[in-house]
Amino acid sequence: MTPRLHEALVRLSTHIPSFAKAAKELAWFTGAQIHSDTARAHTEAAGAMVVAYETREAERILREQPAPPCAPDRLLLSVDGAMVPLVHGQWTEVRTLAVGEVQPPQKTADGPVVHTTKLSYFSRRTDSARFGELATLELHRRGLEGARQVGVVADGALWCQSFADLHYGEALRILDFAHAAEYLSAIAQSSGANGPLLSAPQLVEMRHALKEQGAAVVLPQLRALVATVPDTSEVAGSLAYLESRQAQMDYPRFVAEGWPIGSGMVESANKLVVEDRLKGAGMHWAEANVNPLLALRNAVCNDRWEECWRVIEREQRRQVSARRQARCRTRAAARGKEAPARAAAPPAPACPRVRPLEPEVKSAHHPWKRAWSIRRQREVADQR
């Protein structure tokens, strides 16, 4: 394949959720017949180059602590996980970071609306500690160290909070409102002496109170409800979950300050970056091939394909040069082994009747010294 066909094949395989379909589309556009296994091998190899490069860059940033390339006004972070099927019926979690810049609230008939723009993503299949280290590259690109204000909106998982502690401990912590509402619903739908603790209209009213008045108003009501039911670990656990995150549920203040209270941008990233390509019908991935596809998906969804492909081309040239040098060393070593045997052989007797040919000295007017142009051909034809 030419370099352009190679790039087109990898790009199509990154976009289309099937290597066979990507090869088929490439054949339709270019006429190049590529097998699906070839498409898979080239795509996974290209992605592995990006993973290796980004890993080195993240380690360099952690080691050297360079200055941020930009200084945004308000930066919002959100992290979450999505499950991806592996071979042999196994499942694994892919962690994703979404980063965006928060814009000033816009007034609408239903109240102020906050938009988060310039979204970018980083996804890896790894443990939470390693994910936090690798995500340093994307956070450095977005200028986290130079941001005036930083907010983190996520669910209450411990690894999400540890991620915020690692990168920006002073960030404003916001518990995703939909996530808090799920725990509120779990308590309200628990069975009491006369059925569910709260009816459907009462549950809607309490959700509204949580959003408009905050956890300081809702939590005392929940404690009173839980006290009326027998001691059940599930209800008590849900209440303890909300109580331990009361500071992250001050939704009236967050809205007044112009912060989003939902983690929709990372939940959309789970579908856009991860599930659209790696969670199709019948897909089962080898563990080693998940991160290469995620790296390419990040490049596509972040609109950084050209930057990503330059990395791949540099690594390909380096590998070609390394293979060429290895072949040269192998041949040189082989010639070195053959040289002593040739030196030991007796020289062939020279024939006295044969004189060595002397190199011909060509004058400046020799035909070989002249340019064989169309004009010269015509001159020769006229002379004849």
Helices and strands as residue ranges (DSSP letters): H 3-15, H 19-30, H 36-64, E 74-85, G 87-89, E 91-102, E 106-108, E 111-113, E 116-124, H 128-134, H 136-141, G 144-146, E 149-154, H 158-167, E 172-175, H 177-188, E 191-192, E 195-196, H 200-213, H 215-227, H 233-243, G 246-249, H 251-256, H 264-269, I 270-275, H 276-278, H 287-301, H 305-344, G 367-369, H 374-383
